[in-house]
C-alpha cells in the first residue's frame, strides 16, 4: 500500500521511488506532452529529477509530487510546488505546476490536483503561489484560471531566451488567504 502525503478525490500525492522511473520517463519523453517545454527529457534527466524532487521534499516539505490515479494505483504524472529563483520581477517565488500522461488529459485532474496542492500549501503556511506557462499553452492557462489564479503579466522567460517559440510566458498568482483551495483527505 502506498503512503500518500495528501489526497484529492481521485489522486494520491507522494514522494518519488526508483520504481517510478519508467512511468515518468514515458511522460517526460513524449514529444506531445513536452511540446511546451524546451525539449523532451532523457532517461538520465528523468532520474535526476526524481532524486532532486525527493531532496526538495526533505528540505522544503513540498516538491513536484508523484501523483497516482487512486482507482488504478498507476502513476498519472506530477503535480506540485517548486521554488523558482531565476531572474524575474516575481522571483524568488513558489510555483505550482503539473504534467500528466495523455490518458489523464481532459478529465479535470490537473485542476483537482492543483487545488489539493493549494490546500497543502496553506497547511505549510505559504502565503502566495505563482504559476506560469508559455502563452501558447492555453490548456495550462485555463487550469490556472479554473483554480482561481489571477493573470499578472506576460514576461520573457530568461532561462529560455534561446527558445523563441516558447516566448512570451503568462504569469498567474493566487494569494492563499482566499477561500479557493482543495480539501485534504
N, C-alpha and C positions, 0 to 999 in steps of 0.2 A: 504494500500500500504506500503510495506516495504521500509525503508530508507537505502540505501546502502552507505557505505563509499567510495567504488570504485567498478567498474565492469570490467569484461573482456567481450568478445563476448557472452559467454554462462553462465557466473557465476556472482553472486552478493555477495559482501563481506560485512558483518555486524557484530555488536556485538551480543551477545547471549541473548535469552529471556528464561524464565522458560518454555514457550511452546515448546522449542526445546528439552527438556529433553528426552522425549520418543524416538524421532528420533535419537538423538546422542547416547542414550543408546543402541539402536538396532545395531548401528555401533560398539560402544565400547565393546559390549558383544559378538560379533560374533567371534567365535574361528578362522575362516579362515582369517578375516580381521586383527585380533590381533595376528596372528601367529608369527610375528616378534617382538612382544612386550613381556614383562615379563609374562603377563597374561591378559586375558580379564578383563574389568573394571566391578565393581558392579554399581548398580544404584546410590548409595551414592557417589562413586568415580566420576561418570559422572556429578552428580550435583555439587560437589565441584569444578570440572574442569571448568564448566560453570561460576561459581562465580569467580574463580581465573582468567579466561580469561578476564572477564569484568573489574576486578580490574587492571589487567595488562594493558588493553587498556587505562583506565583512567590515569594510571601512566606514561606509555611509549608512547602511541599513536599508538601502534600495539599490536597484540596478535595472537593466532591461531584462526582466524575468523570463524564464522558460515558462510558457503558458500551455497547459494541457486542455484539450476539449474533454470535459468531465465524462460525457456519455461514453466515450471510447477509450479514454486514457491516453490518446495519441497527442504528441506534441503538435499544437496548432501553429506555433510561431513564437514571437516575442513581443511583449508589451511591457513598458516600464518607464523608469525615470533615470536620467543621467545628468551629470554635471557638465556644463559646457563653459569653456573658458577661452575660446578663440576671440580675436579682437573684433568687438562689435559694441554698439551703443547699449545693448541689453545684457551683456555678459560681464562678470560670471553669472550664471543662472542655472536653474534646474529645468530640464527639458523632459517632455513626455513624448514617447514615440511608440510605433507599432510596425510590425511586419508579419504577415500571416501567409500560410500556404494558400495557394489558389482555391483549393476545395473549401476553404473557410471564408472566402470573399462574399460580399453582398448578403450577409446574414446578421449584420449588426454587431458582430463580435468585437471589432476594433473599438466601437463606441462603448459597448458594455465593459470591455476590459479597461479602457482608458478611464471610465468613470470609477471603476473599482480602484485603479491606481490613484486617482484623485482622493478617494476616501482614505486610502492607505497613507498618502502624503499628509493629509490632515492629521492623522494619528501620530505621524512623525513630527508634527509641529511646523511643517513647511508653510510659508505664507503665500507663495505665488509659484505658478508653473508656466513656462513658456513652451511653445511648440512651433516648429517651422518646417516648411517643405517648399520645394520648387513650386512656383506659382502654377506651373503646368500640371501639377499633381492634384487635380480637382477632387479626387476621391478622398485624399488625406485632408485637404482643406475643409471638405464637407464634414468629416469626423470632428475636426476642431470646432466647427460651428455647432454641431449637434451636441457636443458635451459642454457647451456653454462658454467656450473660449471666445474672446473678442479680438478682432483684427487690429493690429497695432500699426504695421508698416510693411512695405516691401524693402528688401535690402539685398545687396550683393554679398554672397557668402564668401568671406576672404580665403577660406581654405579650398574653394572650388573655382577660383577665377580662371583656371585653365579649362573649365567646362562650361563654355558659353551656352550650351543647350539647356543647362540646368538653371541659369540665372533668369530673372531675379527669383528670390525666395520671398514667401509671405510669412510674416511673424504674427503669432497669436499669443494671448496671455489670459490666464484666469487667476483671480485672487481667491484664496482659499477660505476667506471669511464669508463667501457667498453660500447659498443653500444648495448649489449644484454639487453632486458627487455621489459615488456609489456607496452602497451599504456593504459592509463586510460580513461575511458569514463566519 
